[in-house]
Amino acid sequence: MNRLIKKYNEFGKEGFIHGNRNRKPNSAFSDDINKRIIALYKNNGYIKANFGELS
């Protein structure tokens, strides 16, 4: 509790915001790869690929 009180006294409400907020994880895919995956999913018939029963 003392650390939280000290942080509040130093930074106010902003002291409670997590330090990694709005940062992209190192293990995240790049935006380019995400767009390519979505395009493949939409255009190449992978829409039913995640379902166990394919018609």
PDBQT receptor file of N, H, CA, C and O in Angstrom, charges set to zero:
ATOM      1  N   MET A   1       0.819  -1.189   0.000  1.00  0.00    +0.000 N 
ATOM      2  CA  MET A   1       0.000   0.000   0.000  1.00  0.00    +0.000 C 
ATOM      3  C   MET A   1       0.868   1.260   0.000  1.00  0.00    +0.000 C 
ATOM      4  O   MET A   1       0.548   2.256  -0.649  1.00  0.00    +0.000 OA
ATOM      5  N   ASN A   2       1.971   1.190   0.743  1.00  0.00    +0.000 N 
ATOM      6  H   ASN A   2       2.232   0.381   1.270  1.00  0.00    +0.000 HD
ATOM      7  CA  ASN A   2       2.814   2.385   0.820  1.00  0.00    +0.000 C 
ATOM      8  C   ASN A   2       3.363   2.787  -0.551  1.00  0.00    +0.000 C 
ATOM      9  O   ASN A   2       3.474   3.975  -0.855  1.00  0.00    +0.000 OA
ATOM     10  N   ARG A   3       3.706   1.790  -1.379  1.00  0.00    +0.000 N 
ATOM     11  H   ARG A   3       3.615   0.825  -1.132  1.00  0.00    +0.000 HD
ATOM     12  CA  ARG A   3       4.208   2.099  -2.721  1.00  0.00    +0.000 C 
ATOM     13  C   ARG A   3       3.130   2.775  -3.557  1.00  0.00    +0.000 C 
ATOM     14  O   ARG A   3       3.414   3.710  -4.305  1.00  0.00    +0.000 OA
ATOM     15  N   LEU A   4       1.888   2.301  -3.428  1.00  0.00    +0.000 N 
ATOM     16  H   LEU A   4       1.657   1.542  -2.820  1.00  0.00    +0.000 HD
ATOM     17  CA  LEU A   4       0.787   2.900  -4.190  1.00  0.00    +0.000 C 
ATOM     18  C   LEU A   4       0.525   4.335  -3.750  1.00  0.00    +0.000 C 
ATOM     19  O   LEU A   4       0.274   5.209  -4.579  1.00  0.00    +0.000 OA
ATOM     20  N   ILE A   5       0.583   4.569  -2.461  1.00  0.00    +0.000 N 
ATOM     21  H   ILE A   5       0.786   3.859  -1.787  1.00  0.00    +0.000 HD
ATOM     22  CA  ILE A   5       0.378   5.925  -1.934  1.00  0.00    +0.000 C 
ATOM     23  C   ILE A   5       1.489   6.845  -2.416  1.00  0.00    +0.000 C 
ATOM     24  O   ILE A   5       1.229   7.978  -2.822  1.00  0.00    +0.000 OA
ATOM     25  N   LYS A   6       2.725   6.363  -2.375  1.00  0.00    +0.000 N 
ATOM     26  H   LYS A   6       2.937   5.443  -2.045  1.00  0.00    +0.000 HD
ATOM     27  CA  LYS A   6       3.863   7.157  -2.832  1.00  0.00    +0.000 C 
ATOM     28  C   LYS A   6       3.726   7.484  -4.320  1.00  0.00    +0.000 C 
ATOM     29  O   LYS A   6       3.977   8.611  -4.747  1.00  0.00    +0.000 OA
ATOM     30  N   LYS A   7       3.321   6.478  -5.100  1.00  0.00    +0.000 N 
ATOM     31  H   LYS A   7       3.116   5.562  -4.753  1.00  0.00    +0.000 HD
ATOM     32  CA  LYS A   7       3.138   6.684  -6.536  1.00  0.00    +0.000 C 
ATOM     33  C   LYS A   7       2.043   7.702  -6.799  1.00  0.00    +0.000 C 
ATOM     34  O   LYS A   7       2.182   8.553  -7.677  1.00  0.00    +0.000 OA
ATOM     35  N   TYR A   8       0.946   7.621  -6.039  1.00  0.00    +0.000 N 
ATOM     36  H   TYR A   8       0.833   6.929  -5.325  1.00  0.00    +0.000 HD
ATOM     37  CA  TYR A   8      -0.155   8.564  -6.199  1.00  0.00    +0.000 C 
ATOM     38  C   TYR A   8       0.299   9.979  -5.847  1.00  0.00    +0.000 C 
ATOM     39  O   TYR A   8      -0.055  10.935  -6.537  1.00  0.00    +0.000 OA
ATOM     40  N   ASN A   9       1.068  10.112  -4.793  1.00  0.00    +0.000 N 
ATOM     41  H   ASN A   9       1.356   9.335  -4.232  1.00  0.00    +0.000 HD
ATOM     42  CA  ASN A   9       1.549  11.437  -4.397  1.00  0.00    +0.000 C 
ATOM     43  C   ASN A   9       2.498  12.028  -5.432  1.00  0.00    +0.000 C 
ATOM     44  O   ASN A   9       2.523  13.242  -5.634  1.00  0.00    +0.000 OA
ATOM     45  N   GLU A  10       3.284  11.164  -6.092  1.00  0.00    +0.000 N 
ATOM     46  H   GLU A  10       3.264  10.178  -5.928  1.00  0.00    +0.000 HD
ATOM     47  CA  GLU A  10       4.235  11.633  -7.106  1.00  0.00    +0.000 C 
ATOM     48  C   GLU A  10       3.579  11.964  -8.431  1.00  0.00    +0.000 C 
ATOM     49  O   GLU A  10       3.845  13.009  -9.025  1.00  0.00    +0.000 OA
ATOM     50  N   PHE A  11       2.702  11.051  -8.899  1.00  0.00    +0.000 N 
ATOM     51  H   PHE A  11       2.486  10.202  -8.417  1.00  0.00    +0.000 HD
ATOM     52  CA  PHE A  11       2.184  11.154 -10.267  1.00  0.00    +0.000 C 
ATOM     53  C   PHE A  11       0.677  11.386 -10.348  1.00  0.00    +0.000 C 
ATOM     54  O   PHE A  11       0.150  11.618 -11.435  1.00  0.00    +0.000 OA
ATOM     55  N   GLY A  12      -0.010  11.329  -9.237  1.00  0.00    +0.000 N 
ATOM     56  H   GLY A  12       0.418  11.140  -8.353  1.00  0.00    +0.000 HD
ATOM     57  CA  GLY A  12      -1.462  11.469  -9.264  1.00  0.00    +0.000 C 
ATOM     58  C   GLY A  12      -2.109  10.204  -9.813  1.00  0.00    +0.000 C 
ATOM     59  O   GLY A  12      -1.562   9.109  -9.676  1.00  0.00    +0.000 OA
ATOM     60  N   LYS A  13      -3.280  10.358 -10.435  1.00  0.00    +0.000 N 
ATOM     61  H   LYS A  13      -3.724  11.247 -10.546  1.00  0.00    +0.000 HD
ATOM     62  CA  LYS A  13      -4.008   9.198 -10.970  1.00  0.00    +0.000 C 
ATOM     63  C   LYS A  13      -3.199   8.458 -12.033  1.00  0.00    +0.000 C 
ATOM     64  O   LYS A  13      -3.320   7.239 -12.153  1.00  0.00    +0.000 OA
ATOM     65  N   GLU A  14      -2.393   9.157 -12.789  1.00  0.00    +0.000 N 
ATOM     66  H   GLU A  14      -2.295  10.147 -12.691  1.00  0.00    +0.000 HD
ATOM     67  CA  GLU A  14      -1.609   8.545 -13.853  1.00  0.00    +0.000 C 
ATOM     68  C   GLU A  14      -0.578   7.550 -13.313  1.00  0.00    +0.000 C 
ATOM     69  O   GLU A  14      -0.082   6.714 -14.069  1.00  0.00    +0.000 OA
ATOM     70  N   GLY A  15      -0.252   7.623 -12.039  1.00  0.00    +0.000 N 
ATOM     71  H   GLY A  15      -0.655   8.302 -11.425  1.00  0.00    +0.000 HD
ATOM     72  CA  GLY A  15       0.679   6.696 -11.432  1.00  0.00    +0.000 C 
ATOM     73  C   GLY A  15       0.156   5.272 -11.378  1.00  0.00    +0.000 C 
ATOM     74  O   GLY A  15       0.937   4.331 -11.232  1.00  0.00    +0.000 OA
ATOM     75  N   PHE A  16      -1.165   5.100 -11.495  1.00  0.00    +0.000 N 
ATOM     76  H   PHE A  16      -1.799   5.864 -11.614  1.00  0.00    +0.000 HD
ATOM     77  CA  PHE A  16      -1.764   3.771 -11.430  1.00  0.00    +0.000 C 
ATOM     78  C   PHE A  16      -1.845   3.100 -12.796  1.00  0.00    +0.000 C 
ATOM     79  O   PHE A  16      -2.179   1.918 -12.873  1.00  0.00    +0.000 OA
ATOM     80  N   ILE A  17      -1.552   3.816 -13.865  1.00  0.00    +0.000 N 
ATOM     81  H   ILE A  17      -1.280   4.776 -13.802  1.00  0.00    +0.000 HD
ATOM     82  CA  ILE A  17      -1.606   3.250 -15.214  1.00  0.00    +0.000 C 
ATOM     83  C   ILE A  17      -0.403   2.342 -15.408  1.00  0.00    +0.000 C 
ATOM     84  O   ILE A  17       0.723   2.701 -15.062  1.00  0.00    +0.000 OA
ATOM     85  N   HIS A  18      -0.650   1.169 -15.962  1.00  0.00    +0.000 N 
ATOM     86  H   HIS A  18      -1.564   0.877 -16.243  1.00  0.00    +0.000 HD
ATOM     87  CA  HIS A  18       0.420   0.190 -16.169  1.00  0.00    +0.000 C 
ATOM     88  C   HIS A  18       1.448   0.718 -17.159  1.00  0.00    +0.000 C 
ATOM     89  O   HIS A  18       1.089   1.397 -18.122  1.00  0.00    +0.000 OA
ATOM     90  N   GLY A  19       2.700   0.419 -16.938  1.00  0.00    +0.000 N 
ATOM     91  H   GLY A  19       2.992  -0.132 -16.156  1.00  0.00    +0.000 HD
ATOM     92  CA  GLY A  19       3.789   0.934 -17.760  1.00  0.00    +0.000 C 
ATOM     93  C   GLY A  19       3.814   0.389 -19.183  1.00  0.00    +0.000 C 
ATOM     94  O   GLY A  19       4.379   1.032 -20.067  1.00  0.00    +0.000 OA
ATOM     95  N   ASN A  20       3.219  -0.777 -19.431  1.00  0.00    +0.000 N 
ATOM     96  H   ASN A  20       2.760  -1.299 -18.712  1.00  0.00    +0.000 HD
ATOM     97  CA  ASN A  20       3.203  -1.364 -20.770  1.00  0.00    +0.000 C 
ATOM     98  C   ASN A  20       1.971  -0.969 -21.574  1.00  0.00    +0.000 C 
ATOM     99  O   ASN A  20       1.760  -1.482 -22.673  1.00  0.00    +0.000 OA
ATOM    100  N   ARG A  21       1.177  -0.085 -21.052  1.00  0.00    +0.000 N 
ATOM    101  H   ARG A  21       1.349   0.331 -20.159  1.00  0.00    +0.000 HD
ATOM    102  CA  ARG A  21      -0.044   0.314 -21.742  1.00  0.00    +0.000 C 
ATOM    103  C   ARG A  21       0.295   0.927 -23.109  1.00  0.00    +0.000 C 
ATOM    104  O   ARG A  21       1.226   1.722 -23.234  1.00  0.00    +0.000 OA
ATOM    105  N   ASN A  22      -0.474   0.543 -24.115  1.00  0.00    +0.000 N 
ATOM    106  H   ASN A  22      -1.231  -0.103 -24.014  1.00  0.00    +0.000 HD
ATOM    107  CA  ASN A  22      -0.336   1.027 -25.490  1.00  0.00    +0.000 C 
ATOM    108  C   ASN A  22       0.952   0.583 -26.175  1.00  0.00    +0.000 C 
ATOM    109  O   ASN A  22       1.320   1.156 -27.201  1.00  0.00    +0.000 OA
ATOM    110  N   ARG A  23       1.640  -0.407 -25.648  1.00  0.00    +0.000 N 
ATOM    111  H   ARG A  23       1.341  -0.872 -24.815  1.00  0.00    +0.000 HD
ATOM    112  CA  ARG A  23       2.828  -0.943 -26.302  1.00  0.00    +0.000 C 
ATOM    113  C   ARG A  23       2.480  -2.268 -26.965  1.00  0.00    +0.000 C 
ATOM    114  O   ARG A  23       1.726  -3.068 -26.412  1.00  0.00    +0.000 OA
ATOM    115  N   LYS A  24       3.024  -2.490 -28.133  1.00  0.00    +0.000 N 
ATOM    116  H   LYS A  24       3.637  -1.839 -28.581  1.00  0.00    +0.000 HD
ATOM    117  CA  LYS A  24       2.784  -3.729 -28.857  1.00  0.00    +0.000 C 
ATOM    118  C   LYS A  24       3.762  -4.783 -28.348  1.00  0.00    +0.000 C 
ATOM    119  O   LYS A  24       4.952  -4.494 -28.222  1.00  0.00    +0.000 OA
ATOM    120  N   PRO A  25       3.297  -5.990 -28.053  1.00  0.00    +0.000 N 
ATOM    121  CA  PRO A  25       4.194  -7.041 -27.574  1.00  0.00    +0.000 C 
ATOM    122  C   PRO A  25       5.227  -7.426 -28.632  1.00  0.00    +0.000 C 
ATOM    123  O   PRO A  25       4.958  -7.335 -29.829  1.00  0.00    +0.000 OA
ATOM    124  N   ASN A  26       6.396  -7.850 -28.192  1.00  0.00    +0.000 N 
ATOM    125  H   ASN A  26       6.615  -7.923 -27.219  1.00  0.00    +0.000 HD
ATOM    126  CA  ASN A  26       7.449  -8.275 -29.111  1.00  0.00    +0.000 C 
ATOM    127  C   ASN A  26       7.021  -9.478 -29.932  1.00  0.00    +0.000 C 
ATOM    128  O   ASN A  26       7.467  -9.640 -31.068  1.00  0.00    +0.000 OA
ATOM    129  N   SER A  27       6.169 -10.319 -29.382  1.00  0.00    +0.000 N 
ATOM    130  H   SER A  27       5.806 -10.188 -28.459  1.00  0.00    +0.000 HD
ATOM    131  CA  SER A  27       5.757 -11.540 -30.074  1.00  0.00    +0.000 C 
ATOM    132  C   SER A  27       4.585 -11.321 -31.028  1.00  0.00    +0.000 C 
ATOM    133  O   SER A  27       4.143 -12.266 -31.681  1.00  0.00    +0.000 OA
ATOM    134  N   ALA A  28       4.075 -10.092 -31.120  1.00  0.00    +0.000 N 
ATOM    135  H   ALA A  28       4.434  -9.325 -30.590  1.00  0.00    +0.000 HD
ATOM    136  CA  ALA A  28       2.924  -9.808 -31.986  1.00  0.00    +0.000 C 
ATOM    137  C   ALA A  28       3.344  -9.802 -33.456  1.00  0.00    +0.000 C 
ATOM    138  O   ALA A  28       4.466  -9.427 -33.796  1.00  0.00    +0.000 OA
ATOM    139  N   PHE A  29       2.412 -10.229 -34.320  1.00  0.00    +0.000 N 
ATOM    140  H   PHE A  29       1.501 -10.534 -34.043  1.00  0.00    +0.000 HD
ATOM    141  CA  PHE A  29       2.667 -10.197 -35.753  1.00  0.00    +0.000 C 
ATOM    142  C   PHE A  29       2.641  -8.754 -36.248  1.00  0.00    +0.000 C 
ATOM    143  O   PHE A  29       1.955  -7.909 -35.673  1.00  0.00    +0.000 OA
ATOM    144  N   SER A  30       3.390  -8.475 -37.314  1.00  0.00    +0.000 N 
ATOM    145  H   SER A  30       3.948  -9.162 -37.780  1.00  0.00    +0.000 HD
ATOM    146  CA  SER A  30       3.378  -7.128 -37.890  1.00  0.00    +0.000 C 
ATOM    147  C   SER A  30       2.044  -6.892 -38.588  1.00  0.00    +0.000 C 
ATOM    148  O   SER A  30       1.323  -7.842 -38.894  1.00  0.00    +0.000 OA
ATOM    149  N   ASP A  31       1.719  -5.640 -38.837  1.00  0.00    +0.000 N 
ATOM    150  H   ASP A  31       2.305  -4.869 -38.589  1.00  0.00    +0.000 HD
ATOM    151  CA  ASP A  31       0.459  -5.294 -39.493  1.00  0.00    +0.000 C 
ATOM    152  C   ASP A  31       0.389  -5.888 -40.893  1.00  0.00    +0.000 C 
ATOM    153  O   ASP A  31      -0.686  -6.277 -41.348  1.00  0.00    +0.000 OA
ATOM    154  N   ASP A  32       1.522  -5.959 -41.578  1.00  0.00    +0.000 N 
ATOM    155  H   ASP A  32       2.396  -5.643 -41.209  1.00  0.00    +0.000 HD
ATOM    156  CA  ASP A  32       1.555  -6.529 -42.920  1.00  0.00    +0.000 C 
ATOM    157  C   ASP A  32       1.154  -8.006 -42.901  1.00  0.00    +0.000 C 
ATOM    158  O   ASP A  32       0.357  -8.446 -43.729  1.00  0.00    +0.000 OA
ATOM    159  N   ILE A  33       1.698  -8.752 -41.975  1.00  0.00    +0.000 N 
ATOM    160  H   ILE A  33       2.346  -8.394 -41.303  1.00  0.00    +0.000 HD
ATOM    161  CA  ILE A  33       1.373 -10.178 -41.869  1.00  0.00    +0.000 C 
ATOM    162  C   ILE A  33      -0.100 -10.353 -41.494  1.00  0.00    +0.000 C 
ATOM    163  O   ILE A  33      -0.773 -11.233 -42.030  1.00  0.00    +0.000 OA
ATOM    164  N   ASN A  34      -0.600  -9.527 -40.584  1.00  0.00    +0.000 N 
ATOM    165  H   ASN A  34      -0.053  -8.812 -40.149  1.00  0.00    +0.000 HD
ATOM    166  CA  ASN A  34      -2.013  -9.605 -40.210  1.00  0.00    +0.000 C 
ATOM    167  C   ASN A  34      -2.914  -9.384 -41.412  1.00  0.00    +0.000 C 
ATOM    168  O   ASN A  34      -3.900 -10.102 -41.585  1.00  0.00    +0.000 OA
ATOM    169  N   LYS A  35      -2.592  -8.401 -42.246  1.00  0.00    +0.000 N 
ATOM    170  H   LYS A  35      -1.792  -7.818 -42.105  1.00  0.00    +0.000 HD
ATOM    171  CA  LYS A  35      -3.399  -8.125 -43.434  1.00  0.00    +0.000 C 
ATOM    172  C   LYS A  35      -3.348  -9.288 -44.416  1.00  0.00    +0.000 C 
ATOM    173  O   LYS A  35      -4.360  -9.627 -45.028  1.00  0.00    +0.000 OA
ATOM    174  N   ARG A  36      -2.175  -9.902 -44.571  1.00  0.00    +0.000 N 
ATOM    175  H   ARG A  36      -1.352  -9.627 -44.074  1.00  0.00    +0.000 HD
ATOM    176  CA  ARG A  36      -2.051 -11.042 -45.480  1.00  0.00    +0.000 C 
ATOM    177  C   ARG A  36      -2.863 -12.240 -44.987  1.00  0.00    +0.000 C 
ATOM    178  O   ARG A  36      -3.491 -12.934 -45.787  1.00  0.00    +0.000 OA
ATOM    179  N   ILE A  37      -2.854 -12.483 -43.690  1.00  0.00    +0.000 N 
ATOM    180  H   ILE A  37      -2.344 -11.919 -43.040  1.00  0.00    +0.000 HD
ATOM    181  CA  ILE A  37      -3.624 -13.585 -43.116  1.00  0.00    +0.000 C 
ATOM    182  C   ILE A  37      -5.119 -13.360 -43.331  1.00  0.00    +0.000 C 
ATOM    183  O   ILE A  37      -5.838 -14.286 -43.705  1.00  0.00    +0.000 OA
ATOM    184  N   ILE A  38      -5.587 -12.142 -43.097  1.00  0.00    +0.000 N 
ATOM    185  H   ILE A  38      -5.002 -11.390 -42.793  1.00  0.00    +0.000 HD
ATOM    186  CA  ILE A  38      -7.001 -11.829 -43.282  1.00  0.00    +0.000 C 
ATOM    187  C   ILE A  38      -7.392 -11.973 -44.749  1.00  0.00    +0.000 C 
ATOM    188  O   ILE A  38      -8.468 -12.487 -45.054  1.00  0.00    +0.000 OA
ATOM    189  N   ALA A  39      -6.530 -11.524 -45.658  1.00  0.00    +0.000 N 
ATOM    190  H   ALA A  39      -5.656 -11.106 -45.409  1.00  0.00    +0.000 HD
ATOM    191  CA  ALA A  39      -6.818 -11.652 -47.088  1.00  0.00    +0.000 C 
ATOM    192  C   ALA A  39      -6.910 -13.123 -47.488  1.00  0.00    +0.000 C 
ATOM    193  O   ALA A  39      -7.812 -13.499 -48.236  1.00  0.00    +0.000 OA
ATOM    194  N   LEU A  40      -5.992 -13.961 -47.003  1.00  0.00    +0.000 N 
ATOM    195  H   LEU A  40      -5.259 -13.655 -46.396  1.00  0.00    +0.000 HD
ATOM    196  CA  LEU A  40      -6.038 -15.390 -47.296  1.00  0.00    +0.000 C 
ATOM    197  C   LEU A  40      -7.326 -16.010 -46.766  1.00  0.00    +0.000 C 
ATOM    198  O   LEU A  40      -7.960 -16.821 -47.441  1.00  0.00    +0.000 OA
ATOM    199  N   TYR A  41      -7.696 -15.630 -45.579  1.00  0.00    +0.000 N 
ATOM    200  H   TYR A  41      -7.181 -14.971 -45.031  1.00  0.00    +0.000 HD
ATOM    201  CA  TYR A  41      -8.897 -16.167 -44.934  1.00  0.00    +0.000 C 
ATOM    202  C   TYR A  41     -10.148 -15.821 -45.741  1.00  0.00    +0.000 C 
ATOM    203  O   TYR A  41     -11.016 -16.669 -45.949  1.00  0.00    +0.000 OA
ATOM    204  N   LYS A  42     -10.231 -14.582 -46.186  1.00  0.00    +0.000 N 
ATOM    205  H   LYS A  42      -9.526 -13.894 -46.017  1.00  0.00    +0.000 HD
ATOM    206  CA  LYS A  42     -11.420 -14.128 -46.904  1.00  0.00    +0.000 C 
ATOM    207  C   LYS A  42     -11.468 -14.616 -48.348  1.00  0.00    +0.000 C 
ATOM    208  O   LYS A  42     -12.545 -14.954 -48.837  1.00  0.00    +0.000 OA
ATOM    209  N   ASN A  43     -10.339 -14.661 -49.042  1.00  0.00    +0.000 N 
ATOM    210  H   ASN A  43      -9.463 -14.386 -48.645  1.00  0.00    +0.000 HD
ATOM    211  CA  ASN A  43     -10.330 -14.892 -50.481  1.00  0.00    +0.000 C 
ATOM    212  C   ASN A  43     -10.063 -16.326 -50.901  1.00  0.00    +0.000 C 
ATOM    213  O   ASN A  43     -10.351 -16.677 -52.045  1.00  0.00    +0.000 OA
ATOM    214  N   ASN A  44      -9.533 -17.160 -50.043  1.00  0.00    +0.000 N 
ATOM    215  H   ASN A  44      -9.298 -16.875 -49.114  1.00  0.00    +0.000 HD
ATOM    216  CA  ASN A  44      -9.131 -18.495 -50.468  1.00  0.00    +0.000 C 
ATOM    217  C   ASN A  44      -9.932 -19.619 -49.829  1.00  0.00    +0.000 C 
ATOM    218  O   ASN A  44      -9.477 -20.763 -49.805  1.00  0.00    +0.000 OA
ATOM    219  N   GLY A  45     -11.107 -19.317 -49.318  1.00  0.00    +0.000 N 
ATOM    220  H   GLY A  45     -11.478 -18.389 -49.338  1.00  0.00    +0.000 HD
ATOM    221  CA  GLY A  45     -11.971 -20.367 -48.805  1.00  0.00    +0.000 C 
ATOM    222  C   GLY A  45     -11.571 -20.942 -47.464  1.00  0.00    +0.000 C 
ATOM    223  O   GLY A  45     -11.942 -22.074 -47.155  1.00  0.00    +0.000 OA
ATOM    224  N   TYR A  46     -10.835 -20.211 -46.663  1.00  0.00    +0.000 N 
ATOM    225  H   TYR A  46     -10.533 -19.291 -46.914  1.00  0.00    +0.000 HD
ATOM    226  CA  TYR A  46     -10.457 -20.697 -45.338  1.00  0.00    +0.000 C 
ATOM    227  C   TYR A  46     -11.498 -20.339 -44.280  1.00  0.00    +0.000 C 
ATOM    228  O   TYR A  46     -11.261 -20.537 -43.088  1.00  0.00    +0.000 OA
ATOM    229  N   ILE A  47     -12.613 -19.830 -44.692  1.00  0.00    +0.000 N 
ATOM    230  H   ILE A  47     -12.805 -19.669 -45.661  1.00  0.00    +0.000 HD
ATOM    231  CA  ILE A  47     -13.615 -19.349 -43.731  1.00  0.00    +0.000 C 
ATOM    232  C   ILE A  47     -14.086 -20.469 -42.814  1.00  0.00    +0.000 C 
ATOM    233  O   ILE A  47     -14.286 -20.236 -41.622  1.00  0.00    +0.000 OA
ATOM    234  N   LYS A  48     -14.273 -21.700 -43.347  1.00  0.00    +0.000 N 
ATOM    235  H   LYS A  48     -14.111 -21.889 -44.315  1.00  0.00    +0.000 HD
ATOM    236  CA  LYS A  48     -14.753 -22.811 -42.520  1.00  0.00    +0.000 C 
ATOM    237  C   LYS A  48     -13.611 -23.623 -41.914  1.00  0.00    +0.000 C 
ATOM    238  O   LYS A  48     -13.864 -24.661 -41.302  1.00  0.00    +0.000 OA
ATOM    239  N   ALA A  49     -12.395 -23.190 -42.063  1.00  0.00    +0.000 N 
ATOM    240  H   ALA A  49     -12.191 -22.347 -42.560  1.00  0.00    +0.000 HD
ATOM    241  CA  ALA A  49     -11.245 -23.982 -41.647  1.00  0.00    +0.000 C 
ATOM    242  C   ALA A  49     -11.174 -24.227 -40.150  1.00  0.00    +0.000 C 
ATOM    243  O   ALA A  49     -10.565 -25.212 -39.734  1.00  0.00    +0.000 OA
ATOM    244  N   ASN A  50     -11.756 -23.393 -39.334  1.00  0.00    +0.000 N 
ATOM    245  H   ASN A  50     -12.251 -22.593 -39.672  1.00  0.00    +0.000 HD
ATOM    246  CA  ASN A  50     -11.669 -23.545 -37.885  1.00  0.00    +0.000 C 
ATOM    247  C   ASN A  50     -12.809 -24.355 -37.293  1.00  0.00    +0.000 C 
ATOM    248  O   ASN A  50     -12.834 -24.596 -36.086  1.00  0.00    +0.000 OA
ATOM    249  N   PHE A  51     -13.748 -24.775 -38.122  1.00  0.00    +0.000 N 
ATOM    250  H   PHE A  51     -13.728 -24.579 -39.102  1.00  0.00    +0.000 HD
ATOM    251  CA  PHE A  51     -14.880 -25.528 -37.607  1.00  0.00    +0.000 C 
ATOM    252  C   PHE A  51     -14.648 -27.019 -37.789  1.00  0.00    +0.000 C 
ATOM    253  O   PHE A  51     -14.086 -27.441 -38.800  1.00  0.00    +0.000 OA
ATOM    254  N   GLY A  52     -15.072 -27.811 -36.832  1.00  0.00    +0.000 N 
ATOM    255  H   GLY A  52     -15.529 -27.469 -36.011  1.00  0.00    +0.000 HD
ATOM    256  CA  GLY A  52     -14.848 -29.250 -36.887  1.00  0.00    +0.000 C 
ATOM    257  C   GLY A  52     -15.657 -29.947 -37.967  1.00  0.00    +0.000 C 
ATOM    258  O   GLY A  52     -15.210 -30.944 -38.534  1.00  0.00    +0.000 OA
ATOM    259  N   GLU A  53     -16.825 -29.438 -38.249  1.00  0.00    +0.000 N 
ATOM    260  H   GLU A  53     -17.188 -28.628 -37.788  1.00  0.00    +0.000 HD
ATOM    261  CA  GLU A  53     -17.700 -30.087 -39.237  1.00  0.00    +0.000 C 
ATOM    262  C   GLU A  53     -17.752 -29.236 -40.489  1.00  0.00    +0.000 C 
ATOM    263  O   GLU A  53     -18.356 -28.164 -40.485  1.00  0.00    +0.000 OA
ATOM    264  N   LEU A  54     -17.137 -29.690 -41.540  1.00  0.00    +0.000 N 
ATOM    265  H   LEU A  54     -16.645 -30.561 -41.543  1.00  0.00    +0.000 HD
ATOM    266  CA  LEU A  54     -17.141 -28.962 -42.806  1.00  0.00    +0.000 C 
ATOM    267  C   LEU A  54     -18.229 -29.516 -43.704  1.00  0.00    +0.000 C 
ATOM    268  O   LEU A  54     -18.400 -30.731 -43.799  1.00  0.00    +0.000 OA
ATOM    269  N   SER A  55     -18.952 -28.649 -44.351  1.00  0.00    +0.000 N 
ATOM    270  H   SER A  55     -18.813 -27.662 -44.274  1.00  0.00    +0.000 HD
ATOM    271  CA  SER A  55     -20.033 -29.076 -45.249  1.00  0.00    +0.000 C 
ATOM    272  C   SER A  55     -19.572 -29.159 -46.664  1.00  0.00    +0.000 C 
ATOM    273  O   SER A  55     -20.356 -29.503 -47.549  1.00  0.00    +0.000 OA
TER     274      SER A  55
